[in-house]
Amino acid sequence: MYGEAEMLRRLRAGDEEAFRELVGRHDRVMRRLARSFVATTAVADEVVQETWLAVIRGLPGFEGRSSLRTWIFGILVNRAKSRGERERRSTPFSSLAGSEQGDGPTVDPERFLQGEHPAAGYWTRVPNRFFELPEERLLAEETTGVVAEAIAGLPARQRQVISLRDVEGWDADEVCESLGLTAGNQRVLLHRARAAVRARLEEYFEAELV
């Protein structure tokens, strides 16, 4: 596997093997991320193809102010956003704003005691301690499927952030730069996404810890 400097040198020299390796590193994640902006897999595939063409054309002018990966994903996000906006022109922006920005409570308010109760604001039921289960149970294929399903059901922005941070292992700065988020927004979106996934896992493991 080439390091970034060597990869960039080979790419600029027209090395097809280096380009195939680059595609192999990023194509899967690019397709999933593009799909979170647009309505269909076919359109996401088009966005990814357009992005790779733009990468090839833009390599001579790439100045290395960010990592190669961040630069590629920045191109992808800009193109995917443009396609998604064209698709949504018939949908009022106000109907999208809340879920996209991760507004709303992190935890369902119904899980807390309400009103004049002496313990108002406390849990009605202590959260499930699923994280105490054996590691092999948490990492089982069925469990990872539940996590994937929970992530897939998140609002787009939350899904993008948690996928890059927790699934792909990106750092916060790189996610902010690629998705055009402030550090504060990134933290809120990630927190809400993790809370939603945790809640789904609590439900799934409920019978395990009774």
N, C-alpha and C positions, 0 to 999 in steps of 0.2 A: 504494500500500500504506500503510495507516494505521500510525502509531507506536502504542506501547502505550497511552499516555494517551488519545489520540484514539480508539483502538479501544475502550477501556473506556467512554469517555463515550458513544460511539455505541451500544454494546451495551446499556448501561443505559437508553438512550433508546428501545430497541426497534428499532434500525436493522437491517433484514433484510439489506441489502447487506453491512454489517459482519460480521454473523453468518456469511453465506456465505463471506466472505473468511477468517474465522477457521477455519471448517471446512476450507476448501481448504488452509490452511497445515498443519493438523495431522492431519486424518482418516486419511490413509494410514499415517502412523507410528503413530497410536493403534491402528489395526486390527492392524498387525503386532505391536506390543508386547502388546496384549491376547491375541493368539493364542499368545504364548509362555507364558501362564499357564493357558490353558484347552484343552480337548481338541479342539474343532472350530472351523472358521471361522464357522459359524452362531452359536455361543455368543459368539465374539469380537465379531461384529457387534452382538449384543444388548448386550454390555458397553459398546461404544462409544456406542450409542444412549442407553443409560441414563446414561452419562457426560455426553453433551450436554444431556440433560434436567436433570441435576443442576447443570450449569454455568449454564444459564438461570435456574434457581430460586435458585442461590447468588450470582449476580452482585451483588444489592443488599448482601449481607453481606461481599463480598470486600474485604479491608482493604489489599491491596497489600503484605503482608509478604514476599511472594515475587513472582516474575514471573508474569504471567498464564499463560504456558505451563507453568511449574512447577506452578502451582495446578491447572490442568486435568489434567495428567498425574498429579498426586498423587491426584486423584479417580479417574482411570482405573485406576491401579495398585491402589488400595484395593478397588475393585469387582471387578477382574479376579482379585485374590488371593482374595477371598471366594468367587467362583464356582469358581475352581480348587480351593480347599480342599473345597468341597462335593462336587466331582467326585471327589476323591481320598480321601474318607473310608474307602473300602474298602481303600486301599493303606497299609501300615505306613509311618509317617514315616521310620523308620530306613532304609528302602530308597531314599529319595529324598535324604537329607541329603548324602551324599558328592558326587554329581554337581552338585547345586544350588549348593553352596558352592565348587565349583571345587577340591575336594581332589585330591590326587594330584600326581605330578611334572609340571613344566612341559614337560619334554622326555622322550621315551621313554628309560628307563634302558638299553635295548639298544643305543642309539647311542653308549654309552661303553664303553671297555675295562673288564673286570671282574676280580675275584679278585686273584691274586698277580702279575699282569702288571706289569712295571716302569713301564709308562705307564698304570696303572689310573686311571680317572677322566677320561682324555682321550678325544677323539672317536675312534671307530673309522673314521669317514669325515668329512672336513671338510664343514660345511654348505654346501649349494648356494648360490652367490652370484648368485641370480636377479635381485637388485636392480641388477646391472650391465647388464642388458639395456636396449635402447633404450626410452625412455618410451612411444613409440607401441605397442610390443609389450606392455608392462605394462598399458596402458590399453585394450587391445583388448577387444571385446565378449566374446570367448571367455574371456579372462582374468578379466574382472569376473564372468562366470558362475561360474567356479571359486571365486572369493572368496565369492560369494553362497551357493553350495552348501556351502562350508566353514562359513560362519557359521550356516547353517540346521541343520547337524549338531552344533552345540555344545550343551552343557547349557544349560537355559533362562536361568539367571542370567548366565552368560557371554555368551550371545547377546543378552540385553537390554542389557548394558553396552556391548559392542562396537558394537552397532547404533546406540545413542544417541551414543556418543563418536565413533566413526570414520566412521559412515555419515551421521549427522545433524549432527555437528559440535557437540554439546552440550559444555559444560565440566564438569569433574569435580564441582563443588559442586552443579550443577543435577541431575546424574545421581544423586548421593547423596541429595538431598532428594526427588526424585521416586520413587526405588526403595526408599527407606528403608535405605540402606547407610551404613556408616561409611566414612571416607576410606580406611582401610586395606583393607577388604574390596573397595571399588571398584577400588583399584590392583591387588590380587591377581587379581580376576576379569578385569580388562582385560588384564593381563599374560598370563594363561593363555590367554585367547581369542586374543590376537594371536599367541602362540606356536603355537597349533594352526592358525591360518590360514596362518601363515608355513610351517609344516611341509607343509601341503597344497600350497602354491605351489612349494615345493622339489621335491616329487614331480612336479608338473605340468611344471616347466621342466627336469627332469633331462636330457632328451634335447637341450635347447637348448645346454647348456654343456659337453657331453662333449668 
